[in-house]
Amino acid sequence: MTLRKALLAATVLALPAVAQAQPVSGLYVGAGVGANWKFDSEGNYSRSRISTLAVPTTTVAGQGRINAEVGWAAVGSLGWGFGNGLRVEAEGNYRTNDIRRFKVTGSPSIPGGGYYDSFGPMVNVLYDFHIGGPIVPYVGVGAGYVWNEVRKGNRFGFAGTQTEGAFAYQGILGLAYDMSPMVPGLAFTLEGRYLGSQAPKFDDSIRVSPTVSQHTTWKPDNNNASVLLGVRYAFNAAPPPPPVVAPAAPPPAVARTYLVFFDWDKATLTERARQIIAEAAGASRRVQTTRIEVAGHADRSGSAAYNQRLSQRRADAVAAELVRQGVSRSEIAVSAYGETRPLVPTADGVREPQNRRVEIVLK
């Protein structure tokens, strides 16, 4: 492996893995809680006092409007993901807000004191947008049925708690943060929701005194905006991918050419020369070898005839050491070239150490 490749592999391993969110596939559960803003609710309002005595009926009528404080909302869901971003879920929800004041057209405001609640089941269809990384935006719509409830509304002409159901609908915008691979299947969510319903009709009659009864009707609209923090867990989350492992470095290639150097005008083997020959003998047993070529050489400091004989003696010495190291003599081909094949070209008579050599080549 080159130094460049090794550095690249080390860099890849050093970088932290960026979690990739996986599409929800199969069963999941979710829950969320947060703040709920109830829009001002307005609708036809009528309150009549009827006496059994000869007293005219008194009626207050007009548009009844409530202003509500910021309340809270909670949702729980059970759903199914199709593995392609599409999800379908059943949801239960609850919202409640304190009533700040109540006012009927043409009449003074009445301080609050009651509560406006809504709760019920919904069926939602959602779609996740996988854009890479752990954050997944999603959108959804839902429809269902909610019960609208006025509690402690005696100041507005209602006794006890009034509850009326109506068809409901909602829109959802959210972001999910996938906790894979730390906790596969777990995601934290941040949602903005709008929920509205058909106007419920509250209708109540109470007896104010032994001779006077009161009848009240009110049909307000119901619109809410919520911001929720939540959690979702998918049961069939795919296991995290295996960590990136740098490819193993290939074993170093076995050399096939070895150089054994000699002192000037010598054919005796030094200790270092014997080590090199032993390496060549060992390599011949690890790689496929059909022949071992042993070629002797000399520098140009003597006559050509003398250098031919000297290179032969050097080649014979190396061959003998190979045999001593366990190489069969029949596998060795010995040749001598004198001064005709210098490793470093020189003028005649020059003593060049690199030309006083024997080359061992594994074929």
DRENKOLDREN-245425 format. One record per residue (C-alpha): x, y, z; residue in three letters. Coordinates in steps of 0.5 Angstrom, whole numbers, plus 500, padded with zeros to 3 digits. Layout:
N
XYZALA...
This chain:
363
500500500MET503507498THR504512504LEU498516500ARG493511501LYS495509508ALA494516510LEU487517506LEU485510510ALA487513517ALA483520515THR477516514VAL477512520LEU479518524ALA472522521LEU466521526PRO461517522ALA455522520VAL448518522ALA444517516GLN436517518ALA433510516GLN426510513PRO420508518VAL418501516SER413497520GLY410499527LEU412505531TYR409509537VAL410516538GLY408522544ALA408529544GLY407535549VAL407542548GLY404549548ALA397550545ASN394557542TRP387557542LYS384562537PHE379567539ASP373563538SER366567536GLU359564534GLY352566535ASN350566542TYR343567545SER341567553ARG334568555SER331569561ARG324566562ILE319567568SER313564570THR310570572LEU307576568ALA315578567VAL317579560PRO322575557THR329578557THR334576551THR342577550VAL344575543ALA349577538GLY356574537GLN359571543GLY367571543ARG372568548ILE379570549ASN383564552ALA390564555GLU396560552VAL394553554GLY398546553TRP397540548ALA399533548ALA398527543VAL400520543GLY400516536SER400509534LEU403508527GLY405504521TRP411506516GLY412503509PHE419504508GLY419509503ASN417515507GLY410514508LEU406513514ARG399512517VAL398513524GLU392513529ALA392519534GLU389521541GLY390528543ASN388533548TYR388541549ARG386545554THR386553555ASN384558561ASP378562558ILE381570559ARG374573558ARG367573554PHE364578551LYS357578547VAL356584541THR353590545GLY355588552SER361589556PRO366583557SER365578562ILE372576566PRO374569565GLY374563570GLY372557566GLY376552561TYR375550554TYR378543552ASP378539546SER380532545PHE379526541GLY381521536PRO385523529MET387519523VAL394522520ASN397521513VAL405523514LEU411523509TYR418524511ASP423527507PHE430524507HIS435529505ILE441526508GLY444526515GLY440525522PRO434530521ILE428529517VAL423534515PRO416531515TYR409534513VAL402531514GLY394532514VAL389528519GLY382528520ALA377525526GLY372527531TYR374531537VAL369533543TRP369540545ASN368542552GLU366548556VAL368547564ARG366552569LYS362556564GLY357559569ASN359566568ARG357565560PHE350562562GLY352554562PHE351550568ALA357545570GLY360542564THR358542557GLN361537551THR359537544GLU363533539GLY364535532ALA368533525PHE376535526ALA382536521TYR389538522GLN395540518GLY402538521ILE409540520LEU415537523GLY422535524LEU425529527ALA432527529TYR434520528ASP438517534MET441512530SER446509530PRO446510538MET439508539VAL436505532PRO429506531GLY429512536LEU427519534ALA426526537PHE421530534THR419538534LEU412539531GLU407545529GLY400543528ARG394546526TYR387543529LEU380546527GLY373543528SER366544526GLN363549530ALA360545536PRO353547539LYS352548546PHE345548549ASP343549556ASP337550560SER338552568ILE333554573ARG335561576VAL330561581SER323558583PRO320562578THR325564573VAL329559568SER335561563GLN336558556HIS343559553THR346557546THR352558543TRP356555537LYS363558537PRO368556532ASP374552534ASN381553532ASN388551535ASN395552533ALA400548537SER408547538VAL410540541LEU416536543LEU416529542GLY419522541VAL418517537ARG420509537TYR420505531ALA420497533PHE423495526ASN429499525ALA434497521ALA441495525PRO446500524PRO451499518PRO458496520PRO463501521PRO468503516VAL474498516VAL480500512ALA482495507PRO488490510ALA495492507ALA497487502PRO503483505PRO510486502PRO512483496ALA517478496VAL523480492ALA526476486ARG533480485THR538480491TYR545483490LEU551480494VAL557485494PHE564483495PHE571487497ASP576489492TRP579483488ASP576478493LYS571472492ALA570471500THR563472503LEU562477508THR557476514GLU552481511ARG553477504ALA551471507ARG545474510GLN543476503ILE544469501ILE540466506ALA534471505GLU534469497ALA534462499ALA528463504GLY524467498ALA526461493SER521457498ARG516462499ARG515464491VAL514459485GLN521459483THR523454477THR530457476ARG535461480ILE540465476GLU547467480VAL551472475ALA558474477GLY561481476HIS567485477ALA569492476ASP574495471ARG581495476SER584489473GLY585486466SER578483462ALA581476463ALA582476470TYR576480472ASN572474468GLN576469472ARG574473479LEU567474477SER566466476GLN569465483ARG564470486ARG558466483ALA561459485ASP562462492ALA554464492VAL552458489ALA555454494ALA552458500GLU545457497LEU546450497VAL548450504ARG542454505GLN538448503GLY537450495VAL538444490SER544445486ARG540443480SER536449481GLU542454480ILE544456474ALA551460474VAL554465470SER560470470ALA560476466TYR567479468GLY567487467GLU562487461THR556488465ARG557494470PRO552496475LEU555503474VAL559505468PRO566507469THR573508465ALA578502465ASP582501471GLY576504476VAL575501482ARG567501483GLU564497489PRO557497486GLN560493480ASN564488485ARG557483485ARG553477484VAL546478482GLU541472485ILE535472481VAL529468482LEU525466476LYS
